[in-house]
Amino acid sequence: MEKRKTPVAKRPVVRILIIWFIQTVALIIMALLMDSVEVTDLRTAIVVTAVIGLLNALLWPILSYIIVPFAVLTLGIAALILNGFIVWIAGLIVPGFDLVNFWSAFWLALGMSAINIILSTLFTIDDDNSWSRNQVKRRMKRMEHPEPTDVPGVFFLEIDGLSLPVLNKALNEGFMPTLKRWIDEGTHVLTGWETDTSSQTSASQAGILHGDNSNIPAFRWYDKESGEIVASSNTKVLPTLEKVHSDGNGLLSDNGASRGNLLSGDAPYVMNTASTLLDRTRFHASEFQAYFANPYNVSRTFLLFFWDVILEIRQFRHARKNNVQPILDKHHRGGAYPLIRAVMTVLMRELNIYTLLGDMFAGRPSAYATFVGYDEIAHHSGVLDPGAFDILHKLDQQFARLESAIKDAPRPYHLVILSDHGQTGGATFLQRYGKTLEEFVQELMTAEYRVETPLDSSESYGTINAFLTDTITNETSGATKVVGRVFKGKTVDGEVMLGPEGHEIREEIREGIDLKEEEEEKPAIYALASGNLGLISFTEWQERMTMEQINEAFPAVLPGLAQHEGVGFVMVRSEEHGPVVIGANGMYFLTDDRIEGHNPLEGFGANAPDHLRRTDSFPNCPDILVNSFYDPEKNEGSAFEELIGFHGGMGGMQTQPFILHPAELKAKGELVGAASIYHLCKSWLNELHGSDI
């Protein structure tokens, strides 16, 4: 076989010279743009870039040890300041290079990084060699001492919220050329699968990572036994949730790694995994700290972050100007949302890729990572929004980076791309009918009862809180403790809790509020929303209410819900007939598959009865399960939350995720339910690594 030639841009010496040239050009451009920076001639510019490079090589290893915790907890701002400090030192050393003050150096360093990124892209001099192959590879070799092997590892890369139909559209329209190439070359096969009743991350990841998602009826639900609201974003609940569903043989139990997930799959190596934040028995990845200590990484991430904020503002203005419908208002896409979006689409993606590269060079046999960017944008902008497809394109580039890095790993790797659920689009229940599900249920109740929907943080806040908690809890340096005080007022029992739910809890603790007496005087009825799935629970009844009891106590409720045009069906348990699905013009008796009138499950899939029978068997099944309508012609439904791209129940693309797997790893039979993906993926690992794992 002919030896493959190293591309010119990849040869170390040539690459260094090209980067030096790019940095020099960047310095000259910034000097022309900034009155506070003076570079006398080309020779000076060449010397300055050389000195900056030398100072970075000499000082960063020392200073970054001090700055790392601050860099992490300030999302890199501290490292950017340090980068400006190094440029300022260069101004003191090199004659003919003058800076008015420190901030001139700071903005010069940031501007040079921006130009460097642009020119490096044009010259196709990506940062794989310097960033991943050199830095991360050396780090992992020093820490892990991986032994080379021919046994393949498997990385499972989850694109949160991406449905099979939307993926096909992205492939056909050129947004994901890497994945398209895999399919066209026959190395990978695209297979669809079907979610359970609850098409959302906690139920799906419990099934995929642990093989069991029983008794998780939604993203949030009311537990009658404990009398508490259980939310999948609550990192105090998730460890117990994982313990209940894990038998110790999770998908990643074979020395695998969990990156950015809700649940761990029993992985011993974790990073930003919500269920393991306080579990000191596992190794919490420190690679992301090294990531923030690198000046190039920090500048690159900061610029990408800032650019994404600008993109969101521009895209929202464009959507309003062109009267794009449906659209969320400024309350949901203004304020801090552009910053939250950038955390989800840029920061979490970059950290995942960086730690996955570390896992690859450490030779870990398996890893599972969740990429949340598409899900975040689709929720707020729509499942087919151009911004959502732009995120898919950028994610495809990162998958190409992982693919390229495999040749330098101590073992071969298979890349499996999958999703945990899809999203269905449509205007919200409130937008369509002028009232929330909570308000509508309140209208149907008798006067002495009130309906409540407790505040709850979104999935976005959950991800950010997990990241901050993981950083503060599992880094013991004095610097981290100092910076951690910044979040002291936002912390409850060691957990950072940003968002509305955290604010409410902190206020109750601060004021010593006890709502138990009020609840006893005036029992609450909870109406909880999980996408287009509504869960209505009556707290005065200790056991699940039957259809007969509901009709006697609240005669307007079931008819009112079933007849509402925004509701597709409701499910209750009849004392006489067992689980019953009620629609506007008919009933489906699930026990014996008997239908009276029009089938209320028409359009929700052939497996809908089986899914609902299973949900009905859950101890946590609500008294009334409400699913919004689904219009197959318009391919839209209606969320009970303020999300125009939604998931959580049944109807449309939300129930149609996918798995893109190597052709040599076969997928046989129909894949229904998240647990089926666990059994499939676990069988692959058993096949590759031995059945004893």
C-alpha positions in Angstrom: 0.0 0.0 0.0 1.3 3.4 -0.9 2.2 5.5 2.1 -0.3 8.3 2.5 1.4 11.7 2.2 0.8 14.3 4.9 -0.9 17.4 3.5 1.3 20.4 3.4 -0.9 22.3 5.8 -0.5 19.4 8.3 3.3 19.2 8.3 4.4 20.6 11.6 7.1 23.1 10.3 5.0 24.3 7.4 2.0 24.6 9.6 3.8 26.7 12.2 5.0 29.0 9.4 1.5 29.4 8.0 0.1 30.1 11.4 2.9 32.7 12.0 2.0 34.3 8.8 -1.7 34.4 9.6 -1.0 35.9 13.1 1.2 38.5 11.5 -1.5 39.5 9.0 -4.1 39.6 11.8 -1.8 41.9 13.9 -1.4 44.3 10.9 -5.1 44.4 10.2 -5.9 45.1 13.9 -3.2 47.8 14.0 -4.8 49.5 11.0 -8.3 49.3 12.7 -7.2 50.4 16.2 -5.9 53.9 16.9 -4.6 52.7 20.3 -2.2 50.2 18.7 0.9 51.1 16.7 3.1 48.7 14.8 5.9 50.6 13.0 6.7 48.1 10.2 6.3 44.6 8.9 9.5 43.4 10.6 8.1 44.6 13.9 4.8 42.7 13.3 6.7 39.5 12.6 8.7 39.9 15.8 5.6 40.7 17.9 3.8 37.6 16.8 6.8 35.5 17.5 7.2 37.0 21.0 3.5 36.5 21.8 3.8 32.9 20.7 6.9 32.5 22.9 5.3 34.1 25.9 2.3 31.9 25.5 4.5 28.8 25.5 6.5 30.0 28.6 3.9 31.7 30.8 0.6 29.9 30.0 1.6 26.6 31.7 2.4 28.5 34.9 -0.4 31.1 34.9 -3.1 28.8 33.6 -2.7 26.7 36.8 -3.9 29.7 38.7 -6.4 30.9 36.2 -8.1 27.6 35.3 -10.9 27.7 38.0 -11.6 31.3 37.3 -11.6 30.6 33.5 -14.1 27.8 33.9 -16.5 29.6 36.2 -16.4 32.8 34.1 -16.8 30.8 30.9 -13.3 31.8 29.8 -13.4 35.6 30.5 -10.6 35.3 33.0 -8.4 33.5 30.4 -9.2 36.2 27.8 -7.9 38.8 30.2 -4.8 36.8 30.8 -4.4 36.5 27.0 -4.6 40.3 26.8 -2.0 40.5 29.6 0.5 38.5 27.6 0.0 40.8 24.6 0.5 43.8 26.9 3.8 42.3 28.0 4.8 41.9 24.4 4.2 45.6 24.0 6.7 46.3 26.8 9.3 44.1 25.3 9.2 44.8 21.5 10.4 48.2 20.3 8.0 49.7 17.7 5.0 48.0 19.2 3.1 50.5 21.3 -0.2 50.0 23.2 -2.1 52.9 24.9 -3.2 50.7 27.8 -4.1 47.2 28.9 -7.5 47.2 27.3 -5.9 48.0 23.9 -4.0 44.7 24.4 -7.1 42.9 25.4 -9.1 43.9 22.3 -6.1 43.4 20.1 -5.7 39.8 21.3 -9.4 39.2 20.8 -9.4 40.7 17.4 -6.4 38.7 16.3 -8.1 35.5 17.5 -11.2 36.4 15.4 -9.1 37.0 12.2 -7.0 33.9 12.9 -10.2 31.8 13.0 -11.4 33.3 9.7 -8.1 33.0 7.9 -7.4 29.5 9.3 -10.8 28.4 7.9 -10.0 29.9 4.5 -6.6 28.2 4.4 -8.2 25.0 5.8 -5.7 25.2 8.7 -8.1 23.9 11.3 -7.0 23.6 14.9 -7.1 19.8 15.1 -3.3 19.4 15.4 -2.5 22.0 17.9 -5.8 21.7 19.9 -6.7 18.1 20.0 -4.0 15.9 18.6 -1.2 17.6 20.4 -2.6 19.0 23.5 -5.3 16.5 24.4 -3.4 13.5 23.1 -0.3 14.3 25.2 -2.4 15.0 28.2 -4.3 11.7 28.0 -1.1 9.7 27.3 0.5 11.3 30.4 -2.6 10.6 32.6 -4.0 7.3 31.2 -1.1 5.5 29.5 -3.5 3.8 27.1 -2.4 0.5 25.5 -2.9 0.1 21.8 -5.5 -2.4 20.7 -7.4 -3.5 17.6 -10.7 -3.9 19.5 -13.0 -1.1 18.4 -14.6 1.4 20.8 -18.0 2.9 20.2 -19.0 6.6 20.7 -22.7 7.2 20.9 -23.4 10.8 19.9 -26.9 12.0 20.6 -28.5 14.9 18.8 -31.2 15.9 21.3 -34.6 16.4 19.7 -33.8 15.6 16.1 -36.4 13.6 14.2 -35.8 11.2 11.3 -37.8 13.4 8.9 -35.8 16.5 9.8 -32.5 14.6 9.6 -33.4 13.4 6.1 -34.2 17.0 5.1 -30.9 18.2 6.5 -29.0 15.4 4.6 -30.8 16.1 1.3 -30.2 19.8 1.5 -26.5 19.6 2.2 -26.5 20.7 5.8 -24.8 17.5 7.1 -22.3 16.5 4.4 -20.3 14.2 6.8 -23.3 12.1 7.7 -24.4 12.1 4.1 -21.0 10.8 3.0 -21.2 8.0 5.5 -24.5 6.9 4.1 -23.6 7.3 0.5 -20.3 5.4 0.9 -22.2 2.6 2.7 -20.3 2.8 5.9 -23.4 3.7 7.9 -27.1 2.8 7.8 -29.9 5.0 8.9 -32.6 3.3 11.0 -35.7 4.9 12.6 -37.2 3.9 15.9 -40.3 4.9 18.0 -40.4 6.5 21.4 -42.6 5.5 24.3 -45.7 7.6 25.3 -43.3 10.0 27.0 -41.1 11.4 24.2 -38.7 13.4 26.2 -35.1 13.1 27.4 -35.4 11.6 30.9 -37.6 8.8 29.8 -35.6 8.2 26.6 -32.2 8.3 28.3 -33.3 6.0 31.1 -34.3 3.5 28.4 -31.3 4.0 26.2 -28.7 4.1 28.9 -30.2 1.7 31.5 -32.7 -0.4 29.6 -35.6 0.7 31.8 -37.7 3.8 31.8 -40.7 2.5 33.6 -42.7 4.8 35.9 -41.4 8.0 34.1 -44.7 9.3 32.7 -43.4 12.7 31.6 -40.6 15.3 32.1 -42.4 16.3 35.4 -45.1 14.6 37.3 -46.9 14.5 40.7 -45.9 11.6 42.9 -48.9 10.8 45.1 -47.0 8.6 47.5 -44.6 11.4 48.4 -46.9 14.2 47.7 -44.3 16.0 45.7 -43.7 17.3 42.2 -40.9 15.3 40.5 -39.0 17.1 37.7 -36.4 15.5 35.5 -34.3 18.7 35.7 -33.9 18.3 39.4 -30.4 17.0 40.2 -31.6 16.0 43.7 -34.1 13.6 42.1 -32.0 12.2 39.3 -29.6 10.1 41.5 -32.6 8.3 43.0 -34.2 8.0 39.6 -31.0 6.4 38.1 -30.6 4.1 41.1 -34.2 2.8 40.6 -33.7 2.1 36.9 -30.1 0.9 36.9 -29.1 -2.8 37.5 -25.4 -1.9 37.3 -25.2 -3.0 33.7 -25.8 0.3 32.0 -24.7 1.0 28.5 -21.4 2.5 29.7 -20.7 0.2 32.6 -17.7 -1.2 30.7 -15.3 1.6 31.7 -17.2 4.1 29.5 -17.7 7.8 29.7 -20.8 10.0 30.1 -20.7 13.5 28.7 -23.4 16.1 29.1 -26.2 13.6 29.8 -29.1 13.5 32.3 -28.2 9.9 33.4 -24.9 8.2 33.4 -25.5 4.7 32.0 -23.3 3.5 34.9 -20.2 5.2 33.4 -17.3 5.5 35.8 -16.1 8.6 33.9 -18.5 11.5 33.9 -18.7 15.2 33.0 -21.7 17.5 33.3 -23.9 14.4 34.0 -26.8 15.6 36.1 -27.4 12.3 38.0 -23.8 12.1 39.3 -22.9 15.6 40.3 -22.3 14.7 44.0 -21.0 11.2 43.4 -17.3 11.3 44.3 -16.8 7.6 43.5 -16.7 8.5 39.8 -14.0 10.4 37.9 -15.4 13.8 36.9 -13.6 14.9 33.8 -11.0 17.6 34.2 -10.4 18.0 30.5 -12.8 20.9 30.3 -10.6 22.8 32.8 -7.6 22.3 30.5 -9.9 23.5 27.6 -10.5 26.8 29.3 -6.8 27.2 30.2 -5.8 27.3 26.5 -5.9 30.8 25.1 -6.9 29.7 21.6 -9.7 27.6 22.8 -11.0 30.4 25.0 -10.8 33.1 22.3 -12.5 30.7 19.8 -15.3 29.8 22.1 -15.9 33.3 23.3 -16.1 34.6 19.7 -18.4 31.7 18.6 -20.5 32.3 21.7 -20.8 36.1 21.0 -21.6 35.4 17.4 -24.4 33.0 18.3 -25.9 35.7 20.6 -25.9 38.1 17.6 -27.4 35.4 15.4 -30.3 34.8 17.8 -31.0 38.5 18.0 -30.9 38.9 14.2 -32.9 35.7 13.6 -35.7 36.8 16.0 -35.9 40.3 14.5 -36.1 38.7 11.0 -38.8 36.3 12.0 -40.9 39.2 13.6 -40.3 41.4 10.6 -41.5 38.8 8.2 -44.4 37.7 10.4 -43.1 34.1 10.6 -45.8 32.0 12.4 -45.9 30.5 14.9 -43.4 32.6 16.9 -42.7 33.2 20.6 -42.8 36.6 22.1 -40.0 38.7 23.6 -40.6 37.2 27.0 -39.3 33.8 25.7 -36.7 34.9 23.2 -35.5 38.2 24.7 -33.8 39.1 27.9 -31.2 36.4 28.9 -32.4 33.9 26.3 -29.7 34.7 23.6 -27.1 34.0 26.3 -28.8 30.8 27.4 -29.0 29.7 23.7 -25.3 30.3 23.2 -24.4 28.2 26.2 -26.4 25.3 24.8 -25.4 25.6 21.2 -21.7 26.6 21.5 -20.3 26.1 25.0 -21.9 22.7 25.7 -21.0 21.5 22.2 -17.3 22.5 22.4 -16.9 21.0 25.9 -18.4 17.7 24.8 -16.2 17.5 21.7 -13.1 18.3 23.8 -13.8 15.7 26.4 -14.7 13.1 23.8 -11.4 13.7 22.1 -9.8 13.0 25.5 -11.8 9.8 25.8 -10.7 8.8 22.4 -7.0 9.3 23.1 -7.4 7.6 26.4 -8.8 4.6 24.5 -12.1 4.4 26.4 -14.2 1.5 25.0 -17.4 3.5 25.0 -18.8 7.0 25.5 -22.2 8.7 25.2 -22.6 12.4 24.8 -25.7 14.6 24.4 -25.6 17.6 22.0 -28.5 19.9 23.0 -28.2 22.8 20.5 -30.8 21.7 17.9 -33.3 20.9 20.6 -32.9 24.3 22.2 -33.4 26.3 18.9 -36.2 24.1 17.6 -38.1 24.7 20.9 -38.0 28.5 20.5 -37.7 29.0 16.8 -39.3 26.0 15.2 -38.3 22.5 14.0 -37.5 23.7 10.5 -36.1 27.1 11.4 -32.9 28.0 9.3 -31.1 28.6 12.6 -31.8 25.0 13.7 -30.4 23.7 10.4 -27.3 25.9 10.8 -26.7 24.3 14.2 -26.9 20.9 12.5 -24.3 21.9 10.0 -21.9 23.1 12.7 -22.5 19.8 14.6 -21.8 17.8 11.5 -18.4 19.6 11.3 -17.6 18.5 14.8 -18.5 14.9 13.9 -16.0 15.2 11.1 -13.4 16.4 13.6 -14.0 13.3 15.7 -13.8 11.1 12.6 -10.5 12.7 11.7 -9.0 12.1 15.1 -9.7 8.4 15.1 -6.5 7.7 13.2 -4.4 9.0 16.1 -6.3 7.1 18.8 -4.9 3.9 20.4 -7.8 1.9 19.1 -10.3 2.1 16.2 -13.7 3.7 16.8 -17.2 3.4 15.5 -19.3 6.5 15.6 -23.0 6.0 16.2 -25.3 9.1 15.8 -28.7 8.9 17.3 -31.5 11.0 18.8 -33.6 10.4 21.9 -36.8 11.8 20.4 -37.9 14.2 17.7 -40.0 17.4 17.9 -43.4 18.3 16.5 -44.2 21.9 15.6 -47.2 24.2 16.0 -48.6 27.2 17.8 -48.9 26.7 21.6 -52.2 26.0 23.4 -52.1 29.5 24.9 -51.5 31.1 21.5 -54.4 29.2 19.9 -57.0 29.4 22.6 -56.0 32.4 24.8 -55.6 30.3 27.9 -53.2 27.8 29.4 -54.1 24.2 30.3 -54.1 25.2 33.9 -56.6 28.0 33.3 -58.8 25.8 31.2 -58.9 23.0 33.8 -59.7 25.6 36.5 -62.8 26.6 34.5 -64.0 23.0 34.6 -63.5 22.6 38.3 -65.9 23.4 41.2 -65.2 26.6 42.9 -63.6 25.3 46.1 -60.7 23.8 44.3 -57.8 25.6 42.7 -55.5 24.4 39.9 -51.8 24.9 40.2 -48.8 24.6 37.9 -45.7 24.9 40.1 -42.8 26.9 38.6 -40.2 24.6 37.0 -36.9 25.4 35.3 -36.5 24.5 31.7 -34.2 21.8 30.3 -31.8 24.7 29.4 -31.4 25.9 33.0 -31.0 22.3 34.1 -28.0 21.8 31.7 -26.4 25.1 32.9 -27.0 24.4 36.6 -25.5 20.9 36.1 -22.4 22.4 34.5 -21.9 25.0 37.3 -22.6 22.5 40.1 -20.2 20.0 38.5 -17.5 22.6 38.3 -17.8 24.0 41.8 -18.4 20.6 43.5 -15.7 18.6 41.9 -12.9 21.1 41.8 -11.3 21.7 45.2 -8.8 24.4 44.5 -8.9 27.6 46.6 -9.5 29.6 43.5 -12.7 27.7 42.7 -13.9 28.1 46.2 -13.4 31.9 45.9 -15.2 32.1 42.6 -17.9 29.7 43.9 -18.9 32.4 46.4 -20.3 34.3 43.4 -23.0 31.6 43.1 -23.5 31.2 46.9 -26.8 33.2 46.7 -27.9 30.9 43.8 -27.1 27.7 45.6 -29.4 25.3 47.5 -27.8 22.4 49.4 -24.7 22.6 47.2 -26.5 22.8 43.9 -26.5 25.9 41.7 -30.2 26.6 40.9 -30.6 29.3 38.3 -34.0 29.9 36.7 -37.6 30.5 38.0 -37.8 27.3 40.1 -34.5 28.0 41.8 -35.6 31.6 42.6 -38.9 30.3 44.1 -37.2 27.7 46.3 -34.6 30.2 47.5 -37.3 32.7 48.4 -39.3 30.1 50.3 -36.2 29.1 52.3 -35.2 32.7 52.9 -38.7 33.7 54.2 -39.4 30.4 55.9 -42.7 29.9 54.0 -44.6 26.7 54.7 -47.4 26.0 52.3 -48.7 22.8 54.0 -51.4 24.5 56.0 -52.7 26.4 53.0 -52.8 23.2 51.0 -54.7 21.4 53.7 -57.3 24.2 53.8 -57.7 24.4 50.0 -56.5 21.2 48.2 -54.7 21.8 44.9 -55.1 20.1 41.6 -51.9 20.0 39.6 -52.0 20.5 35.9 -48.5 19.8 34.7 -47.2 20.2 31.1 -44.6 18.1 29.3 -44.6 19.4 25.8 -48.0 18.4 24.4 -48.6 16.0 27.2 -50.7 17.2 30.2 -50.8 15.5 33.6 -53.7 16.3 35.9 -53.5 15.0 39.5 -55.9 15.5 42.4 -53.9 15.8 45.6 -56.9 15.2 47.9 -57.1 11.6 46.7 -54.3 9.4 47.9 -54.9 6.8 45.2 -55.3 7.3 41.5 -58.9 8.5 40.9 -61.1 6.4 38.7 -63.2 7.7 35.8 -66.3 7.2 37.9 -64.9 9.1 40.8 -63.8 12.0 38.6 -67.3 12.2 36.9 -69.0 12.2 40.3 -66.7 14.8 41.9 -66.0 17.0 38.8 -68.7 16.2 36.2 -67.5 18.9 33.8 -63.8 17.9 33.6 -63.6 14.8 31.4 -66.3 15.9 28.9 -64.8 19.4 28.8 -61.3 18.2 28.1 -62.3 15.6 25.6 -64.5 18.0 23.6 -61.9 20.8 23.4 -60.5 21.2 19.9 -56.9 21.5 21.2 -57.1 18.1 22.9 -56.6 14.9 20.9 -57.5 12.5 23.7 -57.5 11.9 27.4 -56.8 8.7 29.3 -58.3 7.7 32.6 -58.8 4.4 34.5 -62.3 3.1 34.8 -63.2 0.9 37.8 -65.4 -1.1 35.5 -63.5 -1.1 32.1 -59.9 -0.5 33.0 -57.8 2.1 31.1 -60.0 4.1 28.7 -59.1 6.7 26.1 -61.7 9.3 25.5 -61.9 11.6 22.4 -64.4 14.1 21.2 -66.4 11.5 19.3 -65.5 8.1 20.6 -63.8 5.9 23.2 -61.1 3.3 23.1 -61.2 0.6 25.8 -57.6 -0.5 26.1 -58.2 -3.7 28.0 -59.9 -5.4 25.1 -59.1 -3.1 22.2 -62.8 -2.2 21.8 -63.8 1.1 20.1 -67.0 2.9 20.5 -67.7 5.7 17.9 -64.7 7.3 16.3 -61.2 6.0 17.3 -59.6 8.7 19.4 -56.1 7.2 18.7 -56.4 7.5 14.9 -53.4 9.3 13.6 -51.2 8.6 16.7 -49.6 5.4 15.3 -50.3 1.7 15.4 -48.5 1.2 18.7 -50.3 4.0 20.5 -52.6 1.5 22.4 -49.6 -0.5 23.6 -47.8 2.6 24.7 -50.8 3.9 26.7 -51.4 0.5 28.3 -47.9 0.5 29.5 -48.2 4.1 30.9 -51.4 3.2 32.6 -49.6 0.5 34.5 -47.2 3.1 36.1 -47.8 3.9 39.7 -47.0 7.5 38.7 -49.6 7.6 36.0 -51.7 10.8 36.6 -55.4 10.7 37.3 -56.0 12.2 33.8 -53.5 12.0 31.0 -54.1 14.6 28.3 -52.5 14.6 24.8 -53.0 17.5 22.4 -54.5 17.1 19.0 -52.3 16.2 16.1 -53.1 17.2 12.5 -51.3 14.8 10.1 -52.0 17.0 7.1 -50.4 20.1 8.6 -48.0 18.0 10.6 -48.6 20.0 13.7 -49.9 19.8 17.3 -50.0 22.1 20.3 -47.8 22.2 23.3 -49.2 23.0 26.8 -45.9 24.8 27.4 -44.7 27.9 25.5 -42.7 26.0 23.0 -43.4 26.0 19.2 -41.2 23.0 18.7 -42.2 20.5 21.3 -42.0 16.9 22.5 -43.2 14.9 25.5 -46.3 13.1 24.2 -47.6 11.4 21.1 -48.3 12.8 17.6 -46.0 13.5 14.7 -42.2 13.8 14.5 -41.6 13.9 18.2 -42.1 10.1 18.3 -39.7 9.5 15.3 -36.1 9.5 16.4 -33.3 7.7 14.5 -30.0 5.8 14.9 -27.3 6.1 12.3 -25.0 3.2 12.9 -22.0 1.4 11.1 -23.2 -1.0 8.5 -21.3 -3.8 10.2 -23.3 -3.3 13.4 -26.7 -4.7 12.4 -30.1 -3.5 13.6 -32.7 -6.2 13.1 -36.5 -6.0 13.7 -38.7 -3.2 14.7 -37.3 -0.8 17.3 -40.1 0.4 19.6 -39.4 2.1 22.9 -36.2 3.5 24.2 -35.2 0.3 25.9 -35.0 -1.4 22.5 -32.1 1.0 21.7 -30.3 0.0 24.9 -30.6 -3.7 24.0 -29.4 -3.0 20.4 -26.4 -0.9 21.5 -25.5 -3.2 24.4 -25.5 -6.1 22.0 -23.0 -4.3 19.8 -20.7 -3.6 22.7 -21.0 -7.3 23.8 -20.2 -8.4 20.2 -17.1 -6.1 20.0 -15.8 -6.4 23.6 -17.0 -9.8 24.8 -20.3 -10.9 26.3 -18.9 -10.6 29.9 -19.0 -6.8 30.0 
